[in-house]
Amino acid sequence: LNPAAIKAFNALPNLNPAAIKAFNALPLLSNMFYVYVIKSKMDGNLYFGSTNDLKKRFAEHNSGKVFSTKHRKPFELVYYEAYKAEKDARNREYNLKLRANAFNQLKRRIYESVKI
């Protein structure tokens, strides 16, 4: 895991200590690729993405370094999937973003996590 990403995440404002502790305890592996769902605490909207360093990417979203989400921060991580192959993660992200069926099925599976 990237120590700089963890330090940046821990320095974010408006995060409760329990959330930071839980996020740091996630069993993320450096040789995996992740598809993730974050929810804006500002407007409740969901954002999907993929990365090989979930903690760093989450910190980037919350610090305003991601152009597409910088005006919707802060975020909470509500779901992620791990893949060994990057192509599998990218295909899953593509399906979630462009196929309403895949997106709706996932929303039904994680309903309690994303409801406002």
Solvent accessible surface area in square Angstrom, and as a share of the most:
residue,aa,sasa,rsa
1,L,105,0.52
2,N,52,0.27
3,P,106,0.67
4,A,71,0.55
5,A,6,0.04
6,I,45,0.23
7,K,154,0.65
8,A,47,0.37
9,F,5,0.02
10,N,64,0.33
11,A,79,0.61
12,L,20,0.10
13,P,95,0.60
14,N,125,0.64
15,L,24,0.12
16,N,89,0.46
17,P,109,0.69
18,A,73,0.56
19,A,43,0.33
20,I,32,0.16
21,K,156,0.66
22,A,63,0.49
23,F,13,0.06
24,N,53,0.27
25,A,77,0.60
26,L,42,0.21
27,P,108,0.68
28,L,13,0.06
29,L,101,0.50
30,S,90,0.58
31,N,86,0.44
32,M,32,0.14
33,F,49,0.20
34,Y,4,0.02
35,V,1,0.00
36,Y,2,0.01
37,V,1,0.00
38,I,0,0.00
39,K,17,0.07
40,S,1,0.00
41,K,99,0.42
42,M,124,0.56
43,D,65,0.33
44,G,16,0.15
45,N,78,0.40
46,L,39,0.20
47,Y,39,0.15
48,F,18,0.08
49,G,3,0.02
50,S,15,0.10
51,T,20,0.12
52,N,87,0.44
53,D,33,0.17
54,L,2,0.01
55,K,4,0.02
56,K,86,0.36
57,R,68,0.25
58,F,8,0.03
59,A,5,0.04
60,E,37,0.17
61,H,0,0.00
62,N,11,0.05
63,S,47,0.30
64,G,19,0.18
65,K,154,0.65
66,V,12,0.07
67,F,170,0.71
68,S,68,0.44
69,T,0,0.00
70,K,72,0.30
71,H,141,0.63
72,R,54,0.20
73,K,77,0.33
74,P,40,0.25
75,F,0,0.00
76,E,61,0.27
77,L,38,0.19
78,V,24,0.14
79,Y,40,0.15
80,Y,62,0.23
81,E,26,0.12
82,A,49,0.38
83,Y,54,0.20
84,K,136,0.57
85,A,44,0.34
86,E,77,0.34
87,K,147,0.62
88,D,70,0.36
89,A,1,0.01
90,R,119,0.43
91,N,72,0.37
92,R,46,0.17
93,E,24,0.11
94,Y,122,0.46
95,N,42,0.21
96,L,4,0.02
97,K,99,0.42
98,L,116,0.58
99,R,135,0.49
100,A,72,0.56
101,N,128,0.66
102,A,18,0.14
103,F,52,0.22
104,N,58,0.30
105,Q,98,0.44
106,L,2,0.01
107,K,71,0.30
108,R,168,0.61
109,R,142,0.52
110,I,18,0.09
111,Y,127,0.48
112,E,122,0.55
113,S,55,0.35
114,V,18,0.10
115,K,100,0.42
116,I,174,0.88
